[in-house]
Amino acid sequence: MAKRKPEDPPKGAPAWQSTFADLMNLLLCFFVMLFAMSDVDKQKFEAIAASFNDSYSIFSAGAQSIGDGILISNGVSQLNELDDYMVSMGKAAESNTDSEVWEQVEKEQMKESESLAEIIQEVLEEESLAEQVDVDFTSQYVSLTLNGALLFDSGSAQLKEESLPILNKIGMILKKYGKSVIEIEGHTDNVPIHNSAFDSNNELSSARALAVFEYLVENSGLDPSMVKHSGRGEYVPIADNSTPEGRAQNRRVEIKLYHTLSTY
């Protein structure tokens, strides 16, 4: 019987070695990409270079290079840093975008308030009310301020008869230009009050705001669901309460017209 001719041994490197070499190439490319995306730290760079020169071996120094070495540890560290960086950059970008949007919104709101305030000021001048009514505005509303002495006697929430024509003209303005919520606020000075009708400035200011509210709703055709009233007492002064002039300014009624762009 003829003997089988022995087969020649396979040529080239063993299969496991080729696979391992491919793995090392992929890891090398991966970490080169990481370092290319980051700022180069000189000390880290020198340490990595040393790990390549001194201890990159699949035999004696394999664990040091692959599992425990600087290459892997730095790579993992940079992965964590990259993740944190991306998260922080995303939050910063979102925050910047929100800030820019709100700045633009506030700018448009301020333009709307300024335009409405100019129109109302012109109407007040035409109606000879510019001396009795102060006009101011914020990005949210235009305010009309009437001195308390113009509307009420001291310690009273009963509207003066001579103030009614003024309120009629104010009501006309509110009816024409009040396109959103209207808020009526009563304010007092800080001098304590205690009489047969009111026990405190809070009660007095609330009663005065309510009196103006009821008159305007009944005589100007305002929608009561769009008009609010509140008493603020002595807590929002606009002048110094230590002087008679300051206290006179603080005794007031403010009417705020919120426009259609306000975030009320």
C-alpha positions in Angstrom: 0.0 0.0 0.0 1.4 3.3 -1.0 2.2 5.8 1.7 0.4 9.2 1.8 2.6 12.0 1.0 2.8 14.3 4.0 1.1 17.7 3.5 3.1 20.8 3.5 2.7 23.1 6.5 0.5 26.1 5.9 2.3 29.2 4.7 2.3 32.6 6.4 1.5 33.7 9.9 -0.9 31.8 12.1 -4.5 32.9 11.9 -4.6 34.2 15.5 -1.6 36.4 14.9 -3.3 38.1 11.9 -6.4 38.7 13.9 -4.5 40.1 16.8 -2.4 42.4 14.5 -5.7 43.7 13.0 -7.0 44.4 16.5 -3.9 46.3 17.4 -4.1 48.4 14.3 -7.7 49.2 15.0 -6.9 50.2 18.6 -4.0 52.3 17.4 -6.2 54.2 14.9 -8.9 54.6 17.5 -6.6 56.3 20.0 -4.8 58.3 17.4 -8.2 59.7 16.5 -9.0 60.5 20.1 -5.7 62.4 20.6 -6.2 64.2 17.3 -9.6 65.5 18.6 -8.2 66.7 21.9 -5.6 69.2 23.1 -2.2 67.6 23.3 -0.9 67.5 26.8 2.9 67.4 26.6 3.4 65.1 29.6 0.7 62.7 28.5 2.2 62.7 25.0 5.7 61.8 26.3 4.3 59.1 28.5 2.4 57.5 25.6 5.5 57.7 23.4 7.5 56.0 26.1 4.9 53.2 26.3 5.3 52.6 22.6 9.1 52.6 22.7 9.7 50.7 25.9 6.9 48.3 26.5 4.8 47.6 23.5 5.1 43.9 23.3 2.5 41.1 22.9 4.7 38.9 25.1 6.4 40.2 28.1 4.8 43.6 28.3 1.4 42.8 26.8 -0.6 43.4 30.0 1.2 46.7 30.6 0.5 48.0 27.1 -3.0 46.7 26.7 -4.7 46.2 30.0 -2.9 48.3 32.6 -0.9 50.7 30.5 -1.1 54.4 29.9 -2.5 54.0 26.4 -5.7 52.4 27.6 -6.1 54.4 30.8 -5.6 57.7 29.0 -7.9 56.6 26.3 -10.7 55.8 28.8 -10.1 59.0 30.6 -10.3 61.0 27.4 -13.5 59.2 26.5 -15.1 60.3 29.8 -13.8 63.8 29.3 -15.1 63.9 25.7 -18.5 62.8 26.9 -18.6 65.5 29.6 -17.4 68.0 27.1 -20.1 67.1 24.6 -22.8 67.3 27.3 -21.5 70.7 28.6 -21.3 72.0 25.1 -24.8 70.9 24.3 -26.1 72.6 27.5 -24.1 75.8 26.7 -25.4 75.9 23.2 -29.0 75.4 24.4 -28.6 78.0 27.1 -27.1 80.5 24.6 -30.0 79.8 22.1 -32.6 80.3 24.8 -30.9 83.5 26.0 -30.8 84.9 22.5 -34.5 84.0 21.9 -35.6 85.7 25.1 -33.6 88.8 24.4 -35.2 89.1 21.0 -38.7 88.5 22.6 -38.1 91.2 25.2 -36.8 93.6 22.6 -40.1 93.1 20.6 -42.1 93.5 23.8 -40.4 96.7 24.7 -41.1 98.1 21.2 -44.7 97.2 21.6 -45.0 98.9 25.0 -43.2 102.0 23.8 -45.4 102.3 20.8 -48.6 101.9 22.9 -47.3 104.4 25.5 -46.7 107.1 22.8 -50.2 106.6 21.4 -51.8 106.9 24.8 -49.7 109.9 25.7 -50.9 111.7 22.5 -54.5 110.9 23.4 -54.0 112.2 26.9 -52.6 115.5 25.6 -55.5 115.8 23.2 -57.9 115.3 26.0 -56.0 117.7 28.3 -55.2 114.9 30.8 -51.4 114.9 30.5 -51.1 116.8 33.8 -53.4 114.5 35.7 -52.1 111.1 34.4 -48.5 109.9 34.3 -47.6 107.4 31.6 -44.8 104.8 32.0 -44.1 101.4 30.5 -42.1 98.2 30.9 -41.6 95.4 28.4 -44.9 93.9 29.7 -47.3 96.8 30.1 -48.1 100.5 29.9 -49.1 102.1 33.2 -51.4 105.0 33.8 -51.0 106.6 37.3 -53.6 108.8 38.8 -53.0 110.7 42.1 -55.1 109.5 44.9 -56.1 113.0 45.9 -57.5 113.5 42.4 -59.9 110.6 42.9 -60.7 110.3 46.6 -60.9 112.3 49.8 -58.5 111.4 52.6 -59.3 108.1 54.2 -62.2 107.4 51.7 -62.9 105.0 48.9 -65.8 107.0 47.4 -64.9 108.5 44.0 -65.1 112.3 43.9 -67.7 113.7 41.6 -65.2 115.9 39.8 -63.0 112.8 39.0 -65.7 111.1 37.0 -65.1 112.9 33.7 -61.4 112.0 34.0 -62.3 108.4 34.5 -64.7 108.5 31.6 -61.9 109.5 29.3 -59.5 106.9 30.8 -62.2 104.3 30.2 -62.4 105.4 26.6 -58.6 104.9 26.2 -58.8 101.5 27.9 -61.7 100.4 25.7 -59.9 101.3 22.6 -56.3 100.2 23.4 -56.8 97.5 26.0 -56.3 94.4 23.9 -55.3 92.1 26.8 -55.5 92.0 30.6 -56.0 95.3 32.4 -55.0 95.5 36.1 -56.1 98.2 38.5 -53.9 98.6 41.7 -54.6 100.8 44.7 -51.7 102.2 46.7 -51.3 104.2 49.9 -48.6 105.8 52.0 -47.3 104.3 55.2 -49.3 106.4 57.6 -51.5 103.9 59.6 -55.2 104.3 59.2 -58.0 103.2 61.5 -61.4 104.6 61.0 -65.0 103.5 61.0 -64.7 102.2 57.4 -61.2 100.7 57.2 -58.9 99.1 59.7 -55.7 99.2 57.6 -54.1 100.6 54.5 -54.6 97.3 52.8 -58.3 97.5 53.1 -58.3 101.2 51.9 -56.2 100.4 48.9 -58.3 97.4 48.0 -61.5 99.4 48.3 -60.2 102.2 46.1 -59.0 99.8 43.4 -62.5 98.1 43.5 -64.2 101.5 43.2 -62.3 102.4 40.1 -62.8 98.9 38.7 -66.6 99.0 39.2 -66.9 102.5 37.7 -64.9 101.7 34.6 -66.7 98.4 33.9 -70.2 99.9 34.4 -69.5 103.1 32.3 -66.9 102.1 29.7 -68.1 98.8 28.5 -64.9 96.9 29.6 -65.0 93.1 29.8 -64.9 92.4 33.5 -63.2 89.1 32.9 -60.2 90.9 31.4 -59.9 93.5 34.3 -58.3 92.7 37.6 -58.2 94.8 40.7 -56.0 94.6 43.8 -54.9 96.6 46.9 -51.2 96.9 47.4 -51.3 99.0 50.6 -48.1 100.8 51.5 -45.8 98.1 50.2 -44.9 99.5 46.7 -43.9 103.1 47.3 -42.6 105.2 44.4 -41.4 108.1 46.6 -40.0 108.8 50.1 -42.7 108.4 52.7 -40.8 110.7 55.1 -41.9 113.8 53.3 -45.5 115.1 52.6 -44.7 115.3 48.9 -43.5 111.7 48.8 -46.5 110.4 50.7 -48.8 112.3 48.3 -47.2 110.5 45.3 -47.5 107.1 47.0 -51.3 107.6 47.4 -52.2 106.6 43.9 -54.1 104.3 41.6 -52.2 102.6 38.8 -53.9 101.1 35.7 -51.7 98.7 33.8 -52.5 97.7 30.2 -50.8 94.5 29.2 -50.3 94.2 25.5 -50.7 91.2 23.2 -46.9 90.3 23.3 -46.7 90.3 27.1 -46.1 87.0 29.0 -48.6 87.9 31.6 
